Amino acid sequence: MKLLTVNIGRPRSNPWKGIASTGIDKQPVEGPVAVTAPGPKGDGAVGLAGDRVYDVKHHGGTDQAVYAYAREDLDAWEAELGRKLPNGSFGENLTTLGLDLNGALIGERWRIGRDVVLEVAVPRIPCVTFQGWLEQEGWLKRFTQAAVPGPYLRVIEPGEIRAGDPVEIVHRPGHDVSVALVFRAFTLEPELLPRLLVADALPEEGRAMVRRRTAGGSQG
């Protein structure tokens, strides 16, 4: 299991959303990249030095500090869409190899390189910027139905990472709430929502949504 590339965003105009810019155009970089916890959502800060988000209401902050996507899933999308998808194409900060990102459990922790430890927090939910960026008609529906979203990660231990670093799973929690399960529950299969509250590491925003949508059930 390893990190293929570290990808940093270049600001570009965002004609698909009611904000001026987007950081979805992620490009691989060489050399070490500092990783730190960005703090609460609201100012555009993320976990990787040199990167940021522009939709500060919906992106960035502690629980969306770093976004990862698997090269294996990009390869599958390449075959399905009939187009090249270089590392970073989905706006991911980390392109990985050999790691089951969608089967990863909420609260699972990975050590990347020597120092950095990241924790799986929540799946990525696609937005109109993603569809516009890929220029793919019906992309939001297609991506949602596939249920291979990749996870957002929070920073537990800061440090530096670089392309080629090994990735090691250092903690797996004692539940079965995976990235794919949360994504399916949040999107097309709300009947799965009651299963999510056993995952203590699910962000409070997500836990509150589960409680609202399952009123009368367990409050966790």
Buried (B, 14 or more C-beta within 10 A) or exposed (E): EBBBBBBBBEEEEBEBBEBEBBBBBBEBBEEBBEBBBBEEBEEBBBBBEEBBBBBBEBBBBBBBBBBBBBBBBBEBBBEEEEEEBEBBBBBBBBBBBEBBBBEBBBBBBBBBBEEBBBBBBBBBBBBEBBBBBBEBEEBBEBBBEBBBBBBBBBBBBEBBBBBEBEBBBEBEBEBEBBBBBBBBBBBEEEEBBBBBBBBEBBBEEBBEBBBEEBEEEEEB
